[in-house]
């Protein structure tokens, strides 16, 4: 039994050894074939071969040329590559993915591959051509991968040079085709070599130059250049064409008889297979007569050009004036904001009657001056085309009432009567620019009050029919004043102009109000005019194009006493402001609300204080020395950490749509104008902090009394002999309003 088993085992072992020997024999045969293949490959210039063992994951055969192609030694290749799929040293990064895809496809299909790729050797691009094969066993399993690699850089460079030369030839051919129409009998054609000597001319060229063909060939000095052109002109021309580029220009020459002639010239270089010019084709068209006509027109246009230049100078001067007015308005508004603010603080203290009257007059005078500055700024914006109309929904009757009530005390003090007539068919509310409509209406009423000593003033509003079926309103202000002559009416709406010199002496004003009103009305799609007879009175009117309202609007009365403001919690506020008066004023109004205030004199100081302390928000002036508000805001927004997100509110007298956009773009959260309106500022702080910190309270709640509305024309005894200080302040505000209206009697027309 054991002998049978042993015999069987021996038979199996013999069979295994036989097959292994056969396999080794086959592998030897394959290797012999491979070596034969690669020995043949070595005959090719710059070629090398390699064999990769798929089982052992290593190179088992390669030539020294293979390693040399990649700038490596045999040892470096063996030590570097452990996986053919990750063999990154052989293929450049831009071709690596494509190489891997080709190799993967070859393995999947059990076929060879043929690919070109590049490789960087010592920083230089090398182009390689690789042919690969797969060696399979009887079961179709890949046992070896082999290939040959050849350096084809020189071939590729010649190929690229040929492509570039072909492209250049195509471009020249395209240019010559484009200019083909000039090669007929109307064109002046010549060909010159790189030395500039003429090798060909057509008959037209001979005719214009005055020379025979035989005289021109082989020469260039026969073409006499006029002294119209400098040497640099021709140096630039030759520099262009010698670099292979086409040159276009106009040249003035002198022919054989001494006659000057102009030619419009195109010179096209013809390039050899290396891309170098070997001749130049010149195509010319005579433009002598065109040049003469241009010169004649230029002579006849001298006066016109002078007028244009004078107009441009005037426009530049006008623009400079507008810029000056805008800049000066801003510079004056800033200290005036301080004057008005300090007057407000003074009125909020315990003053004697005489001091109270002085403070009220300071505020009134400051407000009047601010009105003049606002009109100057409006005029500069209008001239620069930067004043914009901003429409919103508003209650029409409230607008008329609010603007006429401003003049009530002054009208009463002069013994005049005021009539207001609103047509029954007027809409209750409209969508338009209420601020600008009120500005024009107030200007008309102010003028009527200024020039009327006895009689009446009437204000009327009605709808105006038009062809476009638009909602057009007509506002009319009628007075029984001094009236206007035809000559005065003709210049009434011109800037800086008044009816006559006596008007300026007797009534004051800058002559801007009606000019601004006219431009505002035209911006709102309307018209403006006046009907008047000297000594009888005047009827000023304007129309405005309106739109229906977009939402419900309720009537408001601006005569209601202002509420007082309180804060629910104290805030730590950083104020960047360079004006000492404004610093004091802002600190005072914020301290009254129990807020702590830190003052920075410029933007750089604000950044340093912010880095050193903790603040809830920043009030940032725009125009400051060292670093302005825009630079400081941008720097804060660029900081790291939570302080970069601190709310920043701009405080500036320089507000326009363009400026607001610029302020917001650098990272400001809100903008408040100067002089500071406390309700606007406090509401902006609430919005930026996302919390109702500041709330308004009726004055009765603040004072602790059952306060009633006060009649500004009644005596203290009629109102309340024991009036609270808050009530006194309210009376002062009414006194200030009346003083302002009296000042308007000598304000801008």
C-alpha positions as CSV (number, residue, x, y, z in Angstrom):
1,X,0.0,0.0,0.0
2,X,2.8,2.4,1.0
3,X,4.7,1.6,-2.2
4,X,1.7,2.5,-4.3
5,X,1.3,5.8,-2.5
6,X,4.9,6.7,-2.9
7,X,4.9,5.8,-6.6
8,X,1.9,8.0,-7.1
9,X,3.5,10.9,-5.3
10,X,6.6,10.6,-7.4
11,X,4.6,10.7,-10.6
12,X,2.9,13.9,-9.5
13,X,6.2,15.5,-8.4
14,X,7.8,14.6,-11.8
15,X,4.9,16.1,-13.7
16,X,5.2,19.3,-11.6
17,X,8.9,19.6,-12.3
18,X,8.3,19.0,-16.0
19,X,5.8,21.8,-16.2
20,X,8.1,24.2,-14.3
21,X,11.0,23.4,-16.6
22,X,8.7,24.0,-19.6
23,X,7.6,27.3,-18.1
24,X,11.2,28.4,-17.5
25,X,12.1,27.4,-21.0
26,X,9.2,29.5,-22.3
27,X,10.2,32.4,-20.2
28,X,13.7,32.1,-21.4
29,X,12.5,32.1,-25.0
30,X,10.4,35.2,-24.3
31,X,13.4,36.9,-22.7
32,X,15.4,36.1,-25.8
33,X,12.7,37.6,-27.9
34,X,12.6,40.7,-25.7
35,X,16.4,41.1,-25.8
36,X,16.4,40.8,-29.5
37,X,13.6,43.5,-29.7
38,X,15.5,45.9,-27.5
39,X,18.9,45.2,-29.2
40,X,17.2,46.3,-32.4
41,X,15.7,49.3,-30.6
42,X,19.2,50.4,-29.5
43,X,20.1,50.9,-33.1
44,X,17.8,54.0,-33.1
45,X,19.3,57.3,-32.1
46,X,18.5,58.5,-28.6
47,X,16.5,55.3,-27.8
48,X,16.5,53.1,-24.7
49,X,14.6,50.1,-23.5
50,X,13.2,48.8,-20.2
51,X,11.4,45.6,-18.9
52,X,9.2,45.6,-15.8
53,X,8.5,42.4,-13.8
54,X,4.8,42.6,-12.9
55,X,5.2,39.9,-10.2
56,X,8.2,41.3,-8.5
57,X,7.3,45.0,-9.2
58,X,10.7,46.0,-10.4
59,X,12.8,46.7,-13.5
60,X,14.5,43.4,-14.6
61,X,16.2,44.8,-17.6
62,X,17.0,48.3,-19.0
63,X,19.6,50.0,-21.0
64,X,21.9,52.8,-19.9
65,X,20.5,55.0,-22.6
66,X,17.1,54.6,-20.9
67,X,18.5,56.0,-17.6
68,X,20.4,58.7,-19.5
69,X,17.3,60.0,-21.2
70,X,15.8,60.9,-17.8
71,X,19.0,62.3,-16.4
72,X,19.3,59.5,-13.8
73,X,21.7,56.6,-13.1
74,X,20.6,53.0,-13.2
75,X,20.9,52.8,-9.4
76,X,18.6,55.9,-9.0
77,X,16.0,54.3,-11.2
78,X,16.0,51.0,-9.3
79,X,15.8,52.8,-5.9
80,X,13.1,55.3,-7.0
81,X,10.5,53.1,-8.8
82,X,8.7,50.4,-6.9
83,X,5.4,50.6,-8.8
84,X,5.1,51.2,-12.5
85,X,1.6,52.8,-12.1
86,X,3.1,55.4,-9.7
87,X,6.2,56.0,-11.8
88,X,6.1,59.8,-11.6
89,X,9.7,60.7,-12.3
90,X,9.4,59.7,-16.0
91,X,6.4,61.8,-17.1
92,X,5.8,65.6,-16.6
93,X,2.9,66.6,-14.4
94,X,0.8,68.0,-17.3
95,X,1.0,64.7,-19.2
96,X,0.9,62.3,-16.2
97,X,-2.9,61.7,-16.1
98,X,-3.0,61.1,-19.9
99,X,0.0,58.6,-19.6
100,X,-1.8,56.7,-16.8
101,X,-5.0,56.5,-18.9
102,X,-3.1,55.1,-21.9
103,X,-1.3,52.5,-19.7
104,X,-4.6,51.5,-18.0
105,X,-6.3,51.1,-21.4
106,X,-3.4,48.9,-22.6
107,X,-3.6,46.6,-19.5
108,X,-7.4,46.4,-19.9
109,X,-7.3,45.5,-23.6
110,X,-4.1,43.4,-23.2
111,X,-2.6,45.4,-26.1
112,X,0.5,47.6,-26.5
113,X,0.6,51.4,-26.6
114,X,2.2,54.3,-28.5
115,X,2.4,57.7,-26.8
116,X,4.3,61.0,-26.9
117,X,4.8,63.0,-23.7
118,X,7.2,65.5,-22.2
119,X,9.6,65.3,-19.3
120,X,11.6,68.1,-17.6
121,X,15.3,67.4,-17.3
122,X,17.3,70.0,-15.4
123,X,14.5,72.5,-16.0
124,X,14.5,71.9,-19.8
125,X,11.5,70.4,-21.6
126,X,12.3,67.1,-23.3
127,X,9.9,65.4,-25.7
128,X,9.8,61.6,-25.6
129,X,8.2,58.9,-27.8
130,X,7.4,55.6,-26.0
131,X,6.2,52.3,-27.5
132,X,5.1,49.6,-25.1
133,X,4.1,45.9,-25.2
134,X,2.7,43.4,-22.6
135,X,4.0,39.9,-22.2
136,X,1.2,37.4,-21.2
137,X,1.3,33.8,-19.9
138,X,-0.9,31.0,-21.1
139,X,-3.8,32.2,-19.0
140,X,-3.5,35.7,-20.4
141,X,-2.1,37.1,-17.2
142,X,0.4,40.0,-17.6
143,X,3.8,38.8,-16.4
144,X,6.0,41.6,-18.0
145,X,5.7,45.1,-19.3
146,X,8.3,46.4,-21.7
147,X,8.9,49.4,-23.8
148,X,11.3,51.6,-25.8
149,X,11.7,55.3,-25.3
150,X,13.2,57.7,-27.8
151,X,14.2,61.4,-27.3
152,X,12.3,63.3,-30.1
153,X,13.0,66.8,-28.9
154,X,14.9,67.9,-32.0
155,X,12.2,66.6,-34.2
156,X,9.5,68.4,-32.2
157,X,11.3,71.7,-32.3
158,X,11.6,71.5,-36.1
159,X,7.9,70.6,-36.2
160,X,7.0,73.6,-34.1
161,X,9.2,75.9,-36.2
162,X,7.5,74.6,-39.3
163,X,4.1,75.3,-37.8
164,X,5.1,78.8,-36.8
165,X,6.6,79.5,-40.2
166,X,3.4,78.2,-41.8
167,X,1.2,80.4,-39.6
168,X,3.4,83.4,-40.4
169,X,3.1,82.7,-44.1
170,X,-0.7,82.4,-43.8
171,X,-0.8,85.8,-42.0
172,X,1.3,87.4,-44.8
173,X,-0.9,85.7,-47.4
174,X,-4.0,87.0,-45.6
175,X,-2.5,90.5,-45.4
176,X,-1.6,90.4,-49.1
177,X,-5.0,89.1,-50.0
178,X,-6.6,91.9,-48.0
179,X,-4.5,94.4,-50.0
180,X,-5.0,92.7,-53.3
181,X,-7.4,95.4,-54.5
182,X,-4.4,97.8,-54.4
183,X,-2.4,95.8,-56.9
184,X,-4.4,97.0,-59.9
185,X,-3.6,100.0,-62.1
186,X,-4.7,102.4,-59.4
187,X,-2.1,101.2,-56.8
188,X,1.5,102.4,-56.5
189,X,3.5,99.2,-55.9
190,X,7.2,98.5,-55.2
191,X,9.2,95.7,-53.8
192,X,12.5,96.2,-52.0
193,X,15.1,93.8,-50.5
194,X,16.3,93.9,-46.8
195,X,18.9,96.5,-47.8
196,X,16.2,98.8,-49.0
197,X,17.1,98.6,-52.7
198,X,14.2,98.4,-55.1
199,X,13.7,95.1,-57.0
200,X,10.3,95.8,-58.6
201,X,8.0,98.8,-59.4
202,X,4.8,99.1,-61.4
203,X,4.0,101.8,-63.9
204,X,2.0,103.8,-61.4
205,X,5.0,104.1,-59.2
206,X,7.1,105.3,-62.1
207,X,4.5,107.9,-63.0
208,X,4.2,109.4,-59.6
209,X,7.9,109.5,-58.9
210,X,8.9,110.8,-62.4
211,X,11.6,108.1,-62.9
212,X,11.8,105.3,-65.4
213,X,11.8,101.7,-64.2
214,X,15.5,101.2,-65.1
215,X,16.4,104.3,-63.0
216,X,14.6,102.9,-60.0
217,X,15.7,99.3,-60.0
218,X,18.6,98.6,-57.6
219,X,18.3,102.1,-56.1
220,X,16.5,103.7,-53.2
221,X,17.9,107.2,-53.2
222,X,15.7,108.1,-56.1
223,X,12.8,108.2,-53.7
224,X,13.3,111.6,-52.2
225,X,11.8,112.0,-48.7
226,X,10.3,115.4,-47.8
227,X,11.6,117.2,-44.7
228,X,8.0,116.7,-43.3
229,X,9.2,113.6,-41.4
230,X,12.0,113.2,-38.9
231,X,14.7,110.6,-39.0
232,X,13.0,108.9,-36.0
233,X,9.9,108.4,-38.2
234,X,11.7,106.2,-40.7
235,X,13.7,104.5,-37.9
236,X,10.5,103.4,-36.3
237,X,9.1,102.2,-39.7
238,X,12.2,100.1,-40.4
239,X,12.1,98.7,-36.9
240,X,8.6,97.5,-37.4
241,X,9.0,95.9,-40.8
242,X,12.4,94.3,-40.0
243,X,10.7,92.5,-37.0
244,X,8.2,90.9,-39.5
245,X,5.3,93.2,-38.7
246,X,3.2,95.2,-41.2
247,X,3.6,99.0,-41.1
248,X,0.8,101.5,-42.0
249,X,1.3,105.3,-42.3
250,X,1.3,108.4,-44.5
251,X,4.5,109.6,-46.2
252,X,5.3,112.8,-48.0
253,X,7.7,112.5,-50.9
254,X,9.2,114.8,-53.6
255,X,9.1,113.6,-57.3
256,X,11.7,114.2,-60.0
257,X,10.3,117.6,-60.9
258,X,10.3,118.8,-57.3
259,X,6.5,118.4,-56.7
260,X,5.4,117.2,-53.3
261,X,3.0,114.3,-53.0
262,X,1.5,112.4,-50.2
263,X,1.0,108.6,-50.2
264,X,-0.9,106.4,-47.8
265,X,1.4,103.4,-47.4
266,X,1.2,99.8,-46.3
267,X,4.5,97.9,-46.2
268,X,4.2,94.1,-45.8
269,X,7.3,92.0,-45.0
270,X,7.6,88.6,-46.9
271,X,9.1,86.0,-44.5
272,X,11.3,83.0,-45.3
273,X,10.8,79.5,-43.7
274,X,12.7,80.7,-40.6
275,X,10.3,83.6,-40.1
276,X,12.8,86.3,-41.2
277,X,11.9,89.0,-43.7
278,X,13.7,88.7,-47.1
279,X,11.8,91.4,-49.0
280,X,9.2,94.2,-48.4
281,X,6.1,94.8,-50.6
282,X,5.0,98.5,-50.5
283,X,1.5,99.4,-51.6
284,X,0.7,103.1,-51.8
285,X,-2.3,105.3,-52.6
286,X,-1.9,109.0,-53.4
287,X,-3.8,111.3,-51.0
288,X,-2.2,114.6,-52.0
289,X,-5.6,116.2,-52.8
290,X,-7.2,114.9,-49.6
291,X,-4.4,116.6,-47.7
292,X,-5.0,119.9,-49.4
293,X,-8.7,119.8,-48.7
294,X,-8.0,119.0,-45.0
295,X,-5.6,122.0,-44.8
296,X,-8.2,124.3,-46.4
297,X,-10.9,123.1,-44.0
298,X,-8.5,123.6,-41.1
299,X,-7.9,127.2,-42.2
300,X,-11.6,128.0,-42.4
301,X,-12.3,126.4,-39.0
302,X,-9.7,128.4,-37.1
303,X,-12.4,130.7,-35.6
304,X,-14.6,127.7,-34.9
305,X,-11.8,125.9,-33.1
306,X,-11.0,129.0,-31.1
307,X,-14.7,129.2,-30.1
308,X,-14.7,125.5,-29.1
309,X,-11.5,126.0,-27.0
310,X,-13.1,129.0,-25.3
311,X,-16.2,127.0,-24.5
312,X,-14.1,124.2,-23.1
313,X,-12.2,126.7,-20.9
314,X,-15.5,128.1,-19.7
315,X,-16.8,124.6,-18.9
316,X,-13.6,123.8,-17.0
317,X,-14.0,127.1,-15.1
318,X,-17.6,126.3,-14.3
319,X,-16.7,122.9,-13.1
320,X,-13.9,124.4,-11.0
321,X,-16.4,126.8,-9.5
322,X,-18.9,124.0,-8.7
323,X,-16.1,122.0,-7.1
324,X,-15.1,125.0,-5.1
325,X,-18.6,125.7,-3.9
326,X,-19.1,122.1,-2.9
327,X,-15.8,122.0,-1.0
328,X,-16.4,125.3,0.7
329,X,-20.0,124.4,1.6
330,X,-18.7,121.3,3.4
331,X,-15.9,123.2,5.2
332,X,-18.4,125.8,6.4
333,X,-21.1,123.3,7.3
334,X,-18.9,121.5,9.8
335,X,-18.2,124.4,12.2
336,X,-21.8,125.6,11.6
337,X,-23.0,122.2,12.8
338,X,-21.0,122.8,16.0
339,X,-22.5,126.3,16.4
340,X,-26.1,125.0,16.1
341,X,-25.3,122.0,18.3
342,X,-23.8,124.2,21.0
343,X,-26.8,126.5,20.8
344,X,-29.1,123.4,21.4
345,X,-27.1,122.5,24.5
346,X,-27.2,126.0,25.7
347,X,-31.0,126.1,25.3
348,X,-31.3,123.0,27.4
349,X,-29.8,124.7,30.4
350,X,-31.2,127.1,33.1
351,X,-31.0,130.5,31.4
352,X,-32.2,133.9,32.2
353,X,-34.7,135.4,29.8
354,X,-32.0,137.6,28.2
355,X,-29.7,134.6,27.8
356,X,-32.5,132.5,26.4
357,X,-33.2,135.1,23.8
358,X,-29.5,135.3,22.8
359,X,-29.2,131.5,22.5
360,X,-32.4,131.4,20.4
361,X,-31.0,134.0,18.1
362,X,-27.7,132.2,17.8
363,X,-29.5,129.0,16.7
364,X,-31.8,131.0,14.4
365,X,-28.9,132.8,12.7
366,X,-27.0,129.6,12.4
367,X,-29.9,127.8,10.8
368,X,-30.4,130.7,8.4
369,X,-26.7,130.5,7.4
370,X,-27.1,126.8,7.0
371,X,-30.0,127.4,4.6
372,X,-27.9,129.6,2.5
373,X,-25.1,127.0,2.4
374,X,-27.6,124.3,1.5
375,X,-28.7,126.4,-1.5
376,X,-25.1,127.0,-2.6
377,X,-24.5,123.3,-2.4
378,X,-27.7,122.5,-4.3
379,X,-26.5,124.9,-7.0
380,X,-23.1,123.2,-7.3
381,X,-24.7,119.8,-7.4
382,X,-27.1,120.9,-10.1
383,X,-24.3,122.4,-12.2
384,X,-22.3,119.2,-11.8
385,X,-25.3,117.0,-12.7
386,X,-25.1,115.2,-9.4
387,X,-28.3,116.3,-7.6
388,X,-30.8,113.4,-7.7
389,X,-34.6,113.2,-7.2
390,X,-35.7,110.7,-4.5
391,X,-39.4,109.8,-4.6
392,X,-41.5,108.4,-1.8
393,X,-45.2,108.1,-0.7
394,X,-46.5,111.1,1.3
395,X,-49.7,112.8,2.4
396,X,-50.3,115.8,0.0
397,X,-52.4,118.0,2.3
398,X,-49.9,117.5,5.2
399,X,-47.1,118.6,2.9
400,X,-48.9,121.8,2.0
401,X,-49.9,122.5,5.6
402,X,-46.5,121.9,7.1
403,X,-44.8,124.2,4.6
404,X,-47.3,127.0,5.0
405,X,-47.4,126.7,8.8
406,X,-43.7,127.5,8.9
407,X,-44.6,131.1,7.7
408,X,-47.7,131.5,9.9
409,X,-46.2,133.7,12.6
410,X,-44.4,135.9,10.1
411,X,-47.5,136.3,7.9
412,X,-49.5,137.3,11.1
413,X,-46.9,139.7,12.3
414,X,-47.0,141.6,8.9
415,X,-50.8,141.8,9.1
416,X,-51.3,139.6,5.9
417,X,-54.0,137.0,5.3
418,X,-53.2,133.5,4.1
419,X,-55.6,131.6,1.8
420,X,-55.1,127.8,1.1
421,X,-57.2,126.1,-1.6
422,X,-56.9,122.4,-2.4
423,X,-59.1,121.1,-5.2
424,X,-61.6,118.4,-4.3
425,X,-60.4,116.0,-6.9
426,X,-56.8,115.9,-5.6
427,X,-55.5,112.5,-4.5
428,X,-55.0,112.1,-0.7
429,X,-51.5,110.9,-1.2
430,X,-48.9,110.8,-4.0
431,X,-45.5,109.3,-4.9
432,X,-42.9,112.0,-5.6
433,X,-40.0,113.9,-4.0
434,X,-41.7,115.6,-1.1
435,X,-38.5,117.2,0.1
436,X,-37.9,119.0,-3.3
437,X,-41.6,119.9,-3.8
438,X,-41.6,121.4,-0.3
439,X,-38.3,123.3,-1.1
440,X,-39.8,124.9,-4.1
441,X,-43.1,125.7,-2.4
442,X,-41.4,127.2,0.6
443,X,-39.2,129.3,-1.7
444,X,-42.3,130.7,-3.4
445,X,-44.0,131.5,-0.1
446,X,-40.9,133.1,1.3
447,X,-40.6,135.3,-1.8
448,X,-44.3,136.3,-1.6
449,X,-43.8,137.1,2.1
450,X,-40.6,139.1,1.4
451,X,-42.1,141.3,-1.3
452,X,-45.6,141.7,0.1
453,X,-46.3,144.4,2.8
454,X,-50.1,144.5,2.7
455,X,-52.9,142.3,1.4
456,X,-52.9,138.6,1.0
457,X,-50.9,135.5,0.1
458,X,-52.7,132.5,-1.6
459,X,-51.5,128.9,-1.9
460,X,-53.4,126.6,-4.3
461,X,-53.0,123.1,-5.6
462,X,-54.9,121.4,-8.4
463,X,-54.5,118.7,-11.0
464,X,-53.1,119.7,-14.4
465,X,-54.4,117.9,-17.5
466,X,-51.8,116.6,-20.0
467,X,-51.6,114.5,-23.1
468,X,-49.8,111.5,-21.5
469,X,-52.5,110.7,-19.0
470,X,-50.0,111.2,-16.2
471,X,-50.8,112.6,-12.7
472,X,-49.6,116.2,-13.0
473,X,-50.1,118.7,-10.1
474,X,-50.0,122.5,-10.4
475,X,-48.9,124.5,-7.3
476,X,-49.6,128.2,-7.3
477,X,-48.5,131.0,-4.9
478,X,-50.2,134.3,-5.4
479,X,-49.3,137.6,-3.6
480,X,-50.3,141.3,-3.7
481,X,-46.7,142.5,-3.5
482,X,-44.5,144.8,-5.6
483,X,-44.9,142.7,-8.8
484,X,-42.4,142.3,-11.7
485,X,-41.8,144.1,-15.0
486,X,-41.3,142.1,-18.3
487,X,-37.6,142.7,-18.1
488,X,-37.4,141.5,-14.6
489,X,-39.4,138.4,-15.4
490,X,-37.0,137.5,-18.2
491,X,-34.0,137.1,-15.9
492,X,-35.8,135.9,-12.8
493,X,-34.8,132.2,-12.9
494,X,-31.1,132.8,-13.7
495,X,-28.6,131.8,-11.1
496,X,-27.1,134.7,-8.9
497,X,-29.5,137.1,-10.5
498,X,-32.2,139.2,-8.8
499,X,-34.9,141.5,-10.3
500,X,-32.7,144.6,-9.8
501,X,-30.0,146.0,-7.6
502,X,-32.5,147.6,-5.3
503,X,-34.0,144.2,-4.6
504,X,-30.7,142.9,-3.3
505,X,-30.2,146.0,-1.2
506,X,-33.7,146.2,0.2
507,X,-34.5,142.5,0.6
508,X,-31.2,140.6,0.6
509,X,-30.5,137.1,-0.8
510,X,-28.1,135.5,-3.1
511,X,-30.3,135.1,-6.2
512,X,-30.1,131.3,-6.1
513,X,-33.5,130.2,-4.8
514,X,-35.6,130.6,-8.0
515,X,-32.8,129.3,-10.2
516,X,-32.5,126.1,-8.1
517,X,-36.3,125.8,-8.0
518,X,-36.5,125.9,-11.8
519,X,-33.9,123.1,-12.1
520,X,-35.5,121.0,-9.4
521,X,-38.9,121.3,-11.1
522,X,-37.5,120.3,-14.5
523,X,-35.8,117.3,-12.8
524,X,-39.2,116.3,-11.5
525,X,-40.7,116.4,-15.0
526,X,-42.5,119.7,-14.6
527,X,-42.4,123.4,-15.6
528,X,-42.1,126.6,-13.7
529,X,-43.2,130.2,-14.5
530,X,-44.5,133.5,-13.2
531,X,-47.4,135.9,-14.2
532,X,-47.0,139.4,-12.9
533,X,-47.7,143.1,-13.4
534,X,-45.4,145.7,-11.9
535,X,-47.0,147.2,-8.7
536,X,-49.9,144.8,-8.7
537,X,-48.5,141.4,-7.5
538,X,-47.3,138.1,-8.8
539,X,-48.5,134.6,-9.4
540,X,-45.7,132.0,-9.2
541,X,-46.5,128.5,-10.4
542,X,-44.9,125.1,-11.0
543,X,-46.0,121.7,-12.1
544,X,-44.8,118.3,-11.0
545,X,-45.3,114.8,-12.5
546,X,-46.4,112.4,-9.8
547,X,-47.2,108.7,-9.5
548,X,-49.9,106.9,-7.5
549,X,-48.8,105.8,-4.0
550,X,-47.6,102.3,-3.4
551,X,-48.9,102.0,0.2
552,X,-51.3,103.6,2.6
553,X,-50.2,107.0,3.9
554,X,-51.5,108.8,7.0
555,X,-51.5,112.6,7.7
556,X,-48.8,113.9,10.0
557,X,-48.5,117.2,11.9
558,X,-45.0,118.5,12.4
559,X,-46.3,121.0,15.0
560,X,-46.5,118.3,17.7
561,X,-44.0,119.0,20.4
562,X,-40.8,116.8,20.2
563,X,-40.5,113.9,22.5
564,X,-37.6,113.3,24.8
565,X,-35.3,110.3,24.4
566,X,-34.1,107.8,27.1
567,X,-31.7,104.8,26.9
568,X,-32.4,101.4,28.4
569,X,-28.7,100.8,29.1
570,X,-25.5,102.7,28.9
571,X,-23.2,102.2,25.9
572,X,-19.5,102.6,25.4
573,X,-19.1,104.7,22.3
574,X,-15.9,105.7,20.4
575,X,-16.2,109.0,18.6
576,X,-13.7,109.9,15.8
577,X,-14.1,113.6,15.3
578,X,-11.3,116.3,14.7
579,X,-13.5,119.4,15.4
580,X,-13.2,120.4,19.0
581,X,-16.7,122.0,19.2
582,X,-18.3,118.9,17.6
583,X,-16.4,116.7,20.0
584,X,-17.9,118.6,22.9
585,X,-21.4,118.6,21.5
586,X,-21.5,114.9,20.7
587,X,-20.1,114.0,24.1
588,X,-22.7,116.2,25.8
589,X,-25.8,114.7,24.1
590,X,-24.5,111.1,24.6
591,X,-23.5,111.7,28.2
592,X,-27.1,112.9,28.9
593,X,-28.2,109.4,27.9
594,X,-25.7,107.9,30.4
595,X,-23.4,106.7,27.6
596,X,-19.6,106.8,28.1
597,X,-17.7,108.5,25.3
598,X,-14.1,108.2,24.2
599,X,-12.9,110.8,21.7
600,X,-10.4,110.1,18.9
601,X,-9.0,113.1,17.1
602,X,-8.4,111.2,13.8
603,X,-8.8,107.8,12.2
604,X,-5.4,106.5,13.3
605,X,-6.1,107.4,16.9
606,X,-9.5,105.6,16.6
607,X,-7.8,102.4,15.6
608,X,-5.4,102.6,18.5
609,X,-8.2,103.2,21.0
610,X,-10.2,100.4,19.6
611,X,-7.2,98.0,19.9
612,X,-6.7,99.1,23.5
613,X,-10.4,99.1,24.8
614,X,-13.9,97.6,24.4
615,X,-16.6,99.6,22.6
616,X,-20.2,99.0,21.5
617,X,-20.0,101.1,18.4
618,X,-18.0,103.9,16.6
619,X,-19.3,107.2,15.4
620,X,-16.9,108.1,12.5
621,X,-16.3,111.5,10.9
622,X,-15.3,111.3,7.3
623,X,-12.9,114.1,6.7
624,X,-10.1,114.0,9.3
625,X,-6.3,114.6,9.2
626,X,-3.7,111.9,9.4
627,X,-6.2,109.2,8.5
628,X,-9.7,109.9,7.3
629,X,-12.9,108.0,8.2
630,X,-12.9,105.9,5.0
631,X,-9.3,104.7,5.5
632,X,-9.9,104.0,9.2
633,X,-13.1,102.0,8.5
634,X,-11.4,99.9,5.9
635,X,-8.5,99.2,8.3
636,X,-10.9,98.2,11.0
637,X,-12.8,95.8,8.7
638,X,-9.4,94.3,7.8
639,X,-8.5,93.5,11.4
640,X,-8.6,90.0,12.8
641,X,-11.1,89.0,15.5
642,X,-14.5,90.2,16.6
643,X,-13.5,93.9,16.8
644,X,-13.5,94.0,13.0
645,X,-17.3,93.7,13.1
646,X,-17.9,96.6,15.4
647,X,-20.8,98.8,14.1
648,X,-19.6,102.0,12.5
649,X,-21.9,105.0,11.8
650,X,-20.6,107.8,9.6
651,X,-21.2,111.4,10.8
652,X,-20.6,113.8,8.0
653,X,-21.9,117.0,6.4
654,X,-20.9,115.7,3.0
655,X,-23.9,113.4,2.0
656,X,-24.9,112.6,-1.5
657,X,-26.0,109.4,-3.3
658,X,-22.5,108.8,-4.7
659,X,-20.9,109.5,-1.3
660,X,-23.3,107.2,0.6
661,X,-22.4,104.4,-1.8
662,X,-18.7,104.9,-1.2
663,X,-19.2,105.0,2.6
664,X,-21.1,101.8,2.6
665,X,-18.7,100.1,0.3
666,X,-15.8,100.4,2.8
667,X,-17.9,98.8,5.5
668,X,-19.9,101.5,7.3
669,X,-23.2,100.4,8.7
670,X,-25.1,103.7,8.5
671,X,-24.7,107.4,7.7
672,X,-26.0,110.4,9.7
673,X,-25.7,113.9,8.5
674,X,-24.4,117.1,10.2
675,X,-25.9,119.0,12.0
676,X,-26.8,116.0,14.0
677,X,-30.5,115.2,14.4
678,X,-30.7,113.3,17.6
679,X,-33.7,111.1,16.7
680,X,-32.0,110.1,13.5
681,X,-28.8,109.3,15.2
682,X,-30.4,107.3,18.0
683,X,-32.6,105.3,15.7
684,X,-29.5,104.5,13.6
685,X,-27.7,103.2,16.7
686,X,-30.7,101.0,17.6
687,X,-30.7,99.5,14.1
688,X,-27.0,98.9,14.0
689,X,-27.0,97.2,17.4
690,X,-30.2,95.3,16.7
691,X,-31.8,96.5,19.9
692,X,-34.3,99.1,20.9
693,X,-31.9,100.8,23.3
694,X,-33.2,104.3,22.7
695,X,-36.9,105.1,22.9
696,X,-38.8,108.3,22.8
697,X,-41.1,109.4,25.6
698,X,-43.7,112.2,25.7
699,X,-42.4,115.2,27.5
700,X,-45.2,114.8,30.1
701,X,-43.8,111.4,31.0
702,X,-40.3,112.8,31.4
703,X,-41.4,115.8,33.5
704,X,-43.9,113.8,35.5
705,X,-46.7,116.3,34.9
706,X,-49.9,116.1,32.9
707,X,-48.5,118.2,30.1
708,X,-50.8,119.7,27.6
709,X,-50.1,121.2,24.2
710,X,-48.9,124.8,24.3
711,X,-50.1,127.7,22.2
712,X,-47.0,129.5,21.1
713,X,-48.9,132.7,20.6
714,X,-50.5,132.6,24.1
715,X,-49.0,134.1,27.2
716,X,-47.4,132.1,30.0
717,X,-50.4,132.9,32.2
718,X,-52.8,131.5,29.6
719,X,-50.9,128.3,29.3
720,X,-49.7,127.6,32.9
721,X,-48.0,130.0,35.2
722,X,-46.1,127.1,36.8
723,X,-44.9,125.7,33.5
724,X,-42.1,123.0,33.8
725,X,-38.7,123.6,32.3
726,X,-39.6,121.2,29.5
727,X,-42.5,123.4,28.6
728,X,-40.2,126.4,28.6
729,X,-37.9,124.6,26.2
730,X,-40.9,123.9,23.9
731,X,-41.8,127.6,23.9
732,X,-38.1,128.4,23.1
733,X,-38.3,126.0,20.1
734,X,-41.4,127.9,18.9
735,X,-39.6,131.2,19.5
736,X,-36.6,129.9,17.5
737,X,-39.0,128.9,14.6
738,X,-40.5,132.3,14.5
739,X,-37.1,134.0,14.5
740,X,-36.0,131.8,11.7
741,X,-39.1,132.8,9.6
742,X,-38.3,136.5,10.3
743,X,-34.8,135.9,9.1
744,X,-36.2,134.3,5.9
745,X,-37.7,137.6,5.1
746,X,-34.2,138.7,4.2
747,X,-33.0,135.4,2.9
748,X,-32.5,133.9,-0.6
749,X,-35.1,134.7,-3.3
